[in-house]
Amino acid sequence: MSDQFSGPEVFRAQTGVSRETLGLLVAYVDLLRCWQEKINLVGASTLDNLWHRHMLDSAQLLALLPAKAQTVVDLGSGGGFPGMVLSIMGVPEVHLVESNQRKAAFLREAARVSVGNVIVHATRIEALRPFSADVVTARALAPLPRLVAYAAPFVATGGICIFPRGRGVEKELTKVDEIWKMRLMRIPSRTDPYATILRIGAPRPA
Protein backbone atom coordinates (compact mmCIF):
# COMPACT_ATOMS: atom_id res chain seq x y z
CA MET A 1 0.00 0.00 0.00
CA SER A 2 1.62 3.24 -1.13
CA ASP A 3 0.78 6.77 0.00
CA GLN A 4 -1.31 7.03 -3.17
CA PHE A 5 -3.84 4.93 -1.25
CA SER A 6 -2.93 5.92 2.34
CA GLY A 7 -1.99 9.59 2.14
CA PRO A 8 -3.09 12.56 4.25
CA GLU A 9 -6.74 12.58 3.14
CA VAL A 10 -7.11 8.88 3.90
CA PHE A 11 -5.42 9.51 7.24
CA ARG A 12 -7.92 12.31 7.98
CA ALA A 13 -10.84 10.03 7.13
CA GLN A 14 -9.45 7.34 9.43
CA THR A 15 -8.70 9.63 12.39
CA GLY A 16 -11.14 12.53 12.09
CA VAL A 17 -8.47 15.18 12.61
CA SER A 18 -9.25 18.78 11.70
CA ARG A 19 -7.93 20.44 8.55
CA GLU A 20 -5.64 22.55 10.74
CA THR A 21 -4.17 19.49 12.47
CA LEU A 22 -3.77 17.70 9.15
CA GLY A 23 -1.84 20.69 7.83
CA LEU A 24 0.58 20.45 10.76
CA LEU A 25 1.01 16.72 10.21
CA VAL A 26 1.69 17.27 6.50
CA ALA A 27 4.33 19.88 7.38
CA TYR A 28 5.94 17.35 9.74
CA VAL A 29 5.96 14.67 7.04
CA ASP A 30 7.47 17.07 4.52
CA LEU A 31 10.23 17.99 6.98
CA LEU A 32 10.92 14.33 7.71
CA ARG A 33 11.22 13.50 4.01
CA CYS A 34 13.68 16.38 3.59
CA TRP A 35 15.86 15.27 6.50
CA GLN A 36 15.60 11.61 5.46
CA GLU A 37 17.91 12.44 2.58
CA LYS A 38 20.66 13.23 5.13
CA ILE A 39 19.97 10.87 8.05
CA ASN A 40 18.05 7.63 8.41
CA LEU A 41 14.92 8.60 10.37
CA VAL A 42 12.69 5.76 9.14
CA GLY A 43 13.34 2.60 7.18
CA ALA A 44 13.77 3.45 3.51
CA SER A 45 11.35 0.67 2.54
CA THR A 46 8.57 2.35 4.54
CA LEU A 47 8.80 5.81 2.94
CA ASP A 48 6.21 5.03 0.24
CA ASN A 49 3.79 3.95 2.96
CA LEU A 50 4.66 6.59 5.53
CA TRP A 51 1.12 7.79 6.28
CA HIS A 52 -0.08 4.30 7.12
CA ARG A 53 3.07 2.68 8.46
CA HIS A 54 4.21 5.53 10.72
CA MET A 55 1.59 8.28 10.98
CA LEU A 56 -1.55 6.17 11.50
CA ASP A 57 0.43 3.61 13.49
CA SER A 58 1.31 6.43 15.91
CA ALA A 59 -2.05 8.22 15.80
CA GLN A 60 -3.97 5.11 16.85
CA LEU A 61 -2.35 5.36 20.29
CA LEU A 62 -4.16 8.63 21.08
CA ALA A 63 -7.43 6.83 21.82
CA LEU A 64 -5.64 4.58 24.33
CA LEU A 65 -4.36 7.45 26.49
CA PRO A 66 -6.20 8.12 29.76
CA ALA A 67 -8.78 10.86 29.30
CA LYS A 68 -6.95 13.34 31.53
CA ALA A 69 -3.40 12.49 30.41
CA GLN A 70 -1.26 15.62 30.25
CA THR A 71 2.29 14.31 29.85
CA VAL A 72 3.72 11.66 27.52
CA VAL A 73 7.31 10.43 27.42
CA ASP A 74 8.41 8.83 24.14
CA LEU A 75 11.55 6.74 24.69
CA GLY A 76 13.93 6.32 21.76
CA SER A 77 11.83 8.66 19.68
CA GLY A 78 13.95 8.46 16.52
CA GLY A 79 12.01 10.31 13.83
CA GLY A 80 9.35 11.36 16.34
CA PHE A 81 7.05 8.33 16.28
CA PRO A 82 4.76 8.20 18.10
CA GLY A 83 5.52 11.25 20.28
CA MET A 84 5.52 14.03 17.68
CA VAL A 85 2.31 12.78 16.10
CA LEU A 86 0.61 12.65 19.52
CA SER A 87 1.76 16.19 20.25
CA ILE A 88 0.38 17.56 16.99
CA MET A 89 -2.88 15.71 17.67
CA GLY A 90 -3.30 17.44 21.01
CA VAL A 91 -1.32 15.91 23.88
CA PRO A 92 -0.42 18.95 26.04
CA GLU A 93 3.19 18.01 26.90
CA VAL A 94 5.40 15.48 25.12
CA HIS A 95 8.99 14.57 26.02
CA LEU A 96 11.06 12.98 23.24
CA VAL A 97 14.10 11.04 24.44
CA GLU A 98 16.68 10.38 21.72
CA SER A 99 20.41 9.79 22.24
CA ASN A 100 21.37 10.12 18.56
CA GLN A 101 22.40 13.76 18.26
CA ARG A 102 21.49 14.11 14.59
CA LYS A 103 18.04 12.67 15.16
CA ALA A 104 17.65 14.92 18.20
CA ALA A 105 18.49 17.90 15.98
CA PHE A 106 15.72 16.85 13.61
CA LEU A 107 13.29 16.50 16.52
CA ARG A 108 14.07 20.03 17.70
CA GLU A 109 13.34 21.33 14.22
CA ALA A 110 10.18 19.23 13.98
CA ALA A 111 9.03 20.51 17.39
CA ARG A 112 8.43 23.87 15.72
CA VAL A 113 5.67 22.19 13.72
CA SER A 114 3.82 21.02 16.81
CA VAL A 115 1.25 23.27 18.45
CA GLY A 116 1.93 21.55 21.76
CA ASN A 117 4.76 21.66 24.26
CA VAL A 118 7.54 19.37 22.98
CA ILE A 119 10.74 18.88 24.97
CA VAL A 120 13.64 17.04 23.35
CA HIS A 121 16.08 15.20 25.63
CA ALA A 122 19.23 14.44 23.62
CA THR A 123 20.58 11.79 25.95
CA ARG A 124 20.49 8.12 26.77
CA ILE A 125 17.46 6.96 28.74
CA GLU A 126 19.66 5.70 31.56
CA ALA A 127 21.28 9.13 31.92
CA LEU A 128 18.01 11.05 32.14
CA ARG A 129 16.81 11.88 35.64
CA PRO A 130 13.37 10.24 35.95
CA PHE A 131 10.29 12.44 36.21
CA SER A 132 6.62 11.50 36.41
CA ALA A 133 4.55 11.12 33.24
CA ASP A 134 0.99 10.00 32.70
CA VAL A 135 2.02 7.84 29.75
CA VAL A 136 5.31 6.31 28.66
CA THR A 137 5.52 4.95 25.13
CA ALA A 138 8.15 3.56 22.79
CA ARG A 139 8.08 2.06 19.34
CA ALA A 140 10.59 -0.56 18.15
CA LEU A 141 13.15 0.40 20.78
CA ALA A 142 14.09 -2.71 22.73
CA PRO A 143 12.90 -6.17 23.84
CA LEU A 144 9.88 -5.85 26.13
CA PRO A 145 11.58 -6.77 29.46
CA ARG A 146 14.21 -4.06 28.93
CA LEU A 147 11.57 -1.64 27.68
CA VAL A 148 9.52 -2.00 30.86
CA ALA A 149 12.68 -1.45 32.91
CA TYR A 150 13.42 1.74 30.98
CA ALA A 151 9.85 3.00 31.37
CA ALA A 152 9.03 2.10 34.98
CA PRO A 153 10.92 5.00 36.64
CA PHE A 154 8.93 7.52 34.58
CA VAL A 155 5.42 6.13 35.15
CA ALA A 156 3.44 8.33 37.53
CA THR A 157 1.11 6.84 40.11
CA GLY A 158 -1.90 5.78 38.10
CA GLY A 159 0.06 6.17 34.86
CA ILE A 160 0.46 3.64 32.07
CA CYS A 161 2.81 2.40 29.38
CA ILE A 162 1.66 1.96 25.79
CA PHE A 163 3.90 -0.24 23.65
CA PRO A 164 3.17 -1.37 20.07
CA ARG A 165 4.63 -4.86 19.61
CA GLY A 166 5.01 -7.30 16.74
CA ARG A 167 4.57 -11.01 16.14
CA GLY A 168 6.75 -12.18 19.03
CA VAL A 169 4.70 -10.51 21.74
CA GLU A 170 3.57 -13.70 23.50
CA LYS A 171 7.13 -14.91 23.93
CA GLU A 172 8.11 -11.46 25.21
CA LEU A 173 5.26 -11.45 27.71
CA THR A 174 6.36 -14.83 29.08
CA LYS A 175 9.78 -13.35 29.83
CA VAL A 176 8.31 -10.16 31.29
CA ASP A 177 6.09 -12.13 33.69
CA GLU A 178 9.22 -13.57 35.27
CA ILE A 179 10.54 -10.10 36.13
CA TRP A 180 7.61 -7.68 36.39
CA LYS A 181 4.14 -7.54 37.88
CA MET A 182 1.74 -5.32 35.99
CA ARG A 183 -1.81 -4.83 34.75
CA LEU A 184 -1.99 -5.72 31.08
CA MET A 185 -4.42 -5.09 28.25
CA ARG A 186 -3.90 -6.22 24.65
CA ILE A 187 -5.37 -4.12 21.83
CA PRO A 188 -5.23 -5.20 18.16
CA SER A 189 -3.29 -2.81 15.94
CA ARG A 190 -5.24 -0.93 13.27
CA THR A 191 -2.24 -0.92 10.92
CA ASP A 192 -0.87 -4.46 11.13
CA PRO A 193 -2.96 -7.63 11.60
CA TYR A 194 0.03 -9.32 13.22
CA ALA A 195 0.76 -6.51 15.70
CA THR A 196 -0.57 -5.84 19.18
CA ILE A 197 -0.58 -2.74 21.35
CA LEU A 198 0.15 -3.38 25.02
CA ARG A 199 -1.43 -1.06 27.60
CA ILE A 200 0.47 -1.67 30.82
CA GLY A 201 -0.41 -0.27 34.23
CA ALA A 202 1.54 -0.15 37.48
CA PRO A 203 4.72 -2.03 36.42
CA ARG A 204 6.76 -3.09 39.43
CA PRO A 205 9.47 -5.72 40.02
CA ALA A 206 8.13 -9.22 40.68
VENCORTA-V533379 format. One record per residue. N is the residue number from 1. RES is the residue in three letters. OMEGA is omega in whole degrees, -180 to 180 (NA if undefined). Layout:
n:N res:RES omega:OMEGA
n:N res:RES omega:OMEGA
This chain:
n:1 res:MET omega:179
n:2 res:SER omega:179
n:3 res:ASP omega:173
n:4 res:GLN omega:-177
n:5 res:PHE omega:-178
n:6 res:SER omega:-177
n:7 res:GLY omega:-173
n:8 res:PRO omega:-179
n:9 res:GLU omega:175
n:10 res:VAL omega:177
n:11 res:PHE omega:-179
n:12 res:ARG omega:179
n:13 res:ALA omega:-178
n:14 res:GLN omega:-174
n:15 res:THR omega:-179
n:16 res:GLY omega:179
n:17 res:VAL omega:178
n:18 res:SER omega:176
n:19 res:ARG omega:180
n:20 res:GLU omega:179
n:21 res:THR omega:178
n:22 res:LEU omega:178
n:23 res:GLY omega:177
n:24 res:LEU omega:179
n:25 res:LEU omega:177
n:26 res:VAL omega:178
n:27 res:ALA omega:177
n:28 res:TYR omega:179
n:29 res:VAL omega:180
n:30 res:ASP omega:179
n:31 res:LEU omega:179
n:32 res:LEU omega:180
n:33 res:ARG omega:179
n:34 res:CYS omega:-179
n:35 res:TRP omega:-180
n:36 res:GLN omega:178
n:37 res:GLU omega:-178
n:38 res:LYS omega:-179
n:39 res:ILE omega:-177
n:40 res:ASN omega:-179
n:41 res:LEU omega:175
n:42 res:VAL omega:178
n:43 res:GLY omega:-177
n:44 res:ALA omega:-178
n:45 res:SER omega:-178
n:46 res:THR omega:-175
n:47 res:LEU omega:-179
n:48 res:ASP omega:-178
n:49 res:ASN omega:-170
n:50 res:LEU omega:-177
n:51 res:TRP omega:178
n:52 res:HIS omega:-171
n:53 res:ARG omega:-177
n:54 res:HIS omega:-175
n:55 res:MET omega:179
n:56 res:LEU omega:179
n:57 res:ASP omega:177
n:58 res:SER omega:-175
n:59 res:ALA omega:-178
n:60 res:GLN omega:-180
n:61 res:LEU omega:-176
n:62 res:LEU omega:-178
n:63 res:ALA omega:-178
n:64 res:LEU omega:179
n:65 res:LEU omega:173
n:66 res:PRO omega:-173
n:67 res:ALA omega:-176
n:68 res:LYS omega:-179
n:69 res:ALA omega:-180
n:70 res:GLN omega:-171
n:71 res:THR omega:177
n:72 res:VAL omega:172
n:73 res:VAL omega:179
n:74 res:ASP omega:-177
n:75 res:LEU omega:-179
n:76 res:GLY omega:-168
n:77 res:SER omega:177
n:78 res:GLY omega:179
n:79 res:GLY omega:178
n:80 res:GLY omega:-180
n:81 res:PHE omega:6
n:82 res:PRO omega:-167
n:83 res:GLY omega:-177
n:84 res:MET omega:178
n:85 res:VAL omega:180
n:86 res:LEU omega:178
n:87 res:SER omega:-179
n:88 res:ILE omega:-179
n:89 res:MET omega:169
n:90 res:GLY omega:177
n:91 res:VAL omega:-171
n:92 res:PRO omega:-177
n:93 res:GLU omega:-178
n:94 res:VAL omega:176
n:95 res:HIS omega:178
n:96 res:LEU omega:-179
n:97 res:VAL omega:-176
n:98 res:GLU omega:-176
n:99 res:SER omega:178
n:100 res:ASN omega:-172
n:101 res:GLN omega:179
n:102 res:ARG omega:176
n:103 res:LYS omega:177
n:104 res:ALA omega:177
n:105 res:ALA omega:175
n:106 res:PHE omega:-178
n:107 res:LEU omega:178
n:108 res:ARG omega:178
n:109 res:GLU omega:-180
n:110 res:ALA omega:-180
n:111 res:ALA omega:178
n:112 res:ARG omega:179
n:113 res:VAL omega:-173
n:114 res:SER omega:176
n:115 res:VAL omega:-178
n:116 res:GLY omega:179
n:117 res:ASN omega:-179
n:118 res:VAL omega:178
n:119 res:ILE omega:-180
n:120 res:VAL omega:176
n:121 res:HIS omega:-177
n:122 res:ALA omega:-176
n:123 res:THR omega:175
n:124 res:ARG omega:-179
n:125 res:ILE omega:-177
n:126 res:GLU omega:-177
n:127 res:ALA omega:-177
n:128 res:LEU omega:178
n:129 res:ARG omega:-177
n:130 res:PRO omega:173
n:131 res:PHE omega:-173
n:132 res:SER omega:176
n:133 res:ALA omega:178
n:134 res:ASP omega:-178
n:135 res:VAL omega:171
n:136 res:VAL omega:-179
n:137 res:THR omega:176
n:138 res:ALA omega:-175
n:139 res:ARG omega:176
n:140 res:ALA omega:-178
n:141 res:LEU omega:-172
n:142 res:ALA omega:172
n:143 res:PRO omega:-171
n:144 res:LEU omega:179
n:145 res:PRO omega:179
n:146 res:ARG omega:180
n:147 res:LEU omega:178
n:148 res:VAL omega:178
n:149 res:ALA omega:176
n:150 res:TYR omega:-171
n:151 res:ALA omega:-170
n:152 res:ALA omega:-179
n:153 res:PRO omega:-176
n:154 res:PHE omega:-174
n:155 res:VAL omega:179
n:156 res:ALA omega:173
n:157 res:THR omega:-176
n:158 res:GLY omega:180
n:159 res:GLY omega:-177
n:160 res:ILE omega:168
n:161 res:CYS omega:175
n:162 res:ILE omega:-175
n:163 res:PHE omega:170
n:164 res:PRO omega:-179
n:165 res:ARG omega:-177
n:166 res:GLY omega:-171
n:167 res:ARG omega:-175
n:168 res:GLY omega:-171
n:169 res:VAL omega:-177
n:170 res:GLU omega:177
n:171 res:LYS omega:178
n:172 res:GLU omega:-179
n:173 res:LEU omega:176
n:174 res:THR omega:179
n:175 res:LYS omega:180
n:176 res:VAL omega:-178
n:177 res:ASP omega:178
n:178 res:GLU omega:-172
n:179 res:ILE omega:-172
n:180 res:TRP omega:167
n:181 res:LYS omega:-176
n:182 res:MET omega:171
n:183 res:ARG omega:-172
n:184 res:LEU omega:172
n:185 res:MET omega:177
n:186 res:ARG omega:178
n:187 res:ILE omega:178
n:188 res:PRO omega:176
n:189 res:SER omega:176
n:190 res:ARG omega:-172
n:191 res:THR omega:-177
n:192 res:ASP omega:-178
n:193 res:PRO omega:-180
n:194 res:TYR omega:-176
n:195 res:ALA omega:180
n:196 res:THR omega:173
n:197 res:ILE omega:178
n:198 res:LEU omega:175
n:199 res:ARG omega:-170
n:200 res:ILE omega:177
n:201 res:GLY omega:173
n:202 res:ALA omega:177
n:203 res:PRO omega:178
n:204 res:ARG omega:-179
n:205 res:PRO omega:-179
n:206 res:ALA omega:NA
